[in-house]
Amino acid sequence: MKGLPAGFSRRASSSRVVMFIVLLALAAVYLGPLLSVVNVSLQTSQEFSLDPTALARQPQFANFVTAWNKANFPLYLRNSLLYTVVATAVYVLTAVFVAFPIARRYVRGSGFLFSLFVVALFLPYALIPQFQLMLRLRLYNTPVGYILLFLVDPIGIVILVNYIRSIPRELDEAAAMDGSGYTRFVLRVLFPLIKPALASVIVLHAIGIWNEYVTPLIYLPKKALMPITRGLMVFYGQYGNDWTTLAAAILMLTLPIVALFLALQRWIYAGVLQGSVRG
């Protein structure tokens, strides 16, 4: 670097090297378990029994076919897609209509309401009252009842409220002067402006539903209604576990969520960068 002392240049180079080493270590921590699952999914049962950490000698792609058939992927995957898509779409739509008046303080006690959503992040799961309510409403063991369980999530409201607060209020006034109604303003004007926040909420909410294991175990005992996470139970047995096909099933289970993230990553990164510039 011209105009800079030699010692400063050496320190800057050393800092870059240290940062590069730290990033490599973090990448190994995050990617290590994933690569291990990929390796196990390509092993034979004999190879896994001898050494689970050894590299697969002859990749067994047949494990994915076996996992697909054994876990009844077509049925359970369809159920998971139904629950995740419907619950996420309804939640995001209603969450925006709830977050907007709270962010703009168009309702009395908006600050108190927002505080309740923040407090709700730390409250325990009210399983027993919720279970009794589902029974009395005759929603137990039904797809509608299961979807309704995921229409309340405070983290999405908190994210949307904080992001909407960064949008100028002048847009509300200009829309009102143009004769735009509340619903039209939210759908036509607000939604395009909060795409980064919406993308984050969609991904977080969809991952929570897709990976849920305990909730379907309690509320969906009927086999035909179970999501894909319950289908993984077929790989566990009383006398042994089929780890290689289980690893293959887990990899296939993650593909829809990975695809969702890749489709929305542009807006997620835009929101992160926008927030860092504002900070």
Secondary structure, DSSP 8 states (H G I E B T S, - for coil): -TTS-HHHHHHHHHHHHHHHHHHHHHHHHHHHHHHHHHHHHTS-HHHHHH-TTS--SS--THHHHHHHHHTTHHHHHHHHHHHHHHHHHHHHHHHHHHHHHHHHT-STTHHHHHHHHHHHTTS---HHHHHHHHHHTT-TTSHHHHHHTTS--HHHHHHHHHHHTTS-THHHHHHHHTT--HHHHIIIIIHHHTHHHHHHHHHHHHHHHHT--HHHHHH--SGGG--HHHHGGGGB-SS-B-HHHHHHHHHHHHHHHHHHHHHHHHHHHHHHHHHHHH-
